[in-house]
Amino acid sequence: MNLDGWTLVIILGMAAMTVVTRAFFFLFDRPWHLPQWAHRGLAYAPAAALAAVVAPEILTLHGYLVNPLTDARIYAVIAGVASYFWRRSMLATIICGMAVYLPLHIGLGW
């Protein structure tokens, strides 16, 4: 393996950043608290992360927006969301969404 100077500097810099970010809360003697605005913002983090992962998977295909009238995923999402608000069951949501998605995808080729 050929290590030049820049590669070694980058490896050491990445190692230092990893140690600092993981040990950040241990570096101070007194307790460290997040401000109230950060606590309020963190309450929305799970929903925002879920939307950031799920929305592109549903709304795009190969990087382009899908036609909502001929895409089985859109109808499956609508059925799944309706099922969740009706039954409040995650299993019922999955079953209802797949019951709509599979016939449209396999049967109609959407």
N, C-alpha and C positions, 0 to 999 in steps of 0.2 A: 504494500500500500504506500502510495506516494503522498506525504503530507507536506504541503508548502506552508508558508507563513500565514497566508490569509485563511486557509482552512483551519489551522490551529487556533487562530484568533477567534474565528466564528464559533468553533466548538467550545472554547473556554467561555466566550461571551454567553452562549446559550446555556451552558451549565450554571454560570453565575446568575443569570436571570431566573432559571428554574429554582435555584436555592433561595433567592431573594423572594420570589413570589410565593413559594410554599412556606417559608419561614417568616413571612411578613408580620404576622400577629405575635410571634414570639420575640421579635426584636425590641419591643417596648416593655418597660417595667410596669407601667400602669395600664389598667384596662382601657381598651379602645372600643368606642361605640360608634355605630353608624348614625348619621343625622336622620331626623324624622322623615325628611323627604325621600331619603334612600330606602327606608323601610316601606314607605308607601309605594315606591316604584317597584320594589322587589315583589310586592304582592301580585303584580301583573306579569312577572317574568315567565311563569309556567305557561300561561295562556299565549303570550307572545311567541315563546319558543315553539309551542305546538302549532300555532298558525304559520310560523315561518317554515316549518317542515312539511305540514300537510297541504297548505294552499298551493304551492307550486306543483305538488304531485297530482292534485286534482284538476287544476286549471291549465296546465301546460302539457304538451306532448312534444318531445324532441326540441324543447326550447321555444315553441310557438303556442299561443293561446288556442285552446280547443273550441270547436263549434259546440255550444252547449245543447243544441237540439239533437245532435247525433253522437253524443258521447255518453256511454253508459255510466261512467263515473259520477257525472253530475246528478243523474237520477238516483243513483245509489246513495249519494250523500244526502239528498233531499229526503229520501225514504228513511235513512238511518237517523237523521236529526229528528224527523217527525216521530219515529219510534222511540227515541230517547226521551223526548218531552212527553210522550204519552205514557210510557212504562217506567221510565227512570231506571232502566237496566242496561248495563253495558253489553251483556250477552245478547239481549233482544235487539240492540242496535246493530251489532255485528251480523246477526242472523238476518235481520230485515234488509240491511244494506246488501249483503251477498245474495239474498233471494231476489233482489231487483237487478243487481249487477250481472250475475252469471247468465240468466236467460237473454239479457240484452247483448252481452258481449259474445257469448257462444252462439246463441240462436240467430241474432241479427248481424253479428260481426262488427258491432260498434266498438 
